[in-house]
Amino acid sequence: MDVLTALHKGAVDVLFLSEDLEDEKIEELEDKADNIGAKTMILSIDIQEGKQLKEFGVIDAILRFKV
């Protein structure tokens, strides 16, 4: 299951975004997360977690329920 599908289904509790994403994409995903009551965290690529997120696909999430 990919993160965007989980977000669309309302399953995301916390959305993690890399600051390396384009600003427009960050805003779009933040809006979608807000609409379902999810928290959004933007991770700096200057920290280890942010570097890992960038390497693994720039978007990740903690889910509320299995999809």
C-alpha positions, 0 to 999 in steps of 0.5 A: 500500500502506498502512502498516497493511497492511505492518505486518500483513504483517511488512514494516515495519522502522521504524514512525514514529508522531506523538505526536499519536496517541491513547495507546491507538493508539500502544500498539497499533501499538507492540505490533504492531511489536514482534511482528514485530521492527520498531523504533518511533519516536514523533516530537514535533510540536515538530520539523520531521519530526514536523510533516510526519508529522502533516500526511501522516497520523501514521503512516509506515514504512520497509519491509523488503521491497516489498509 
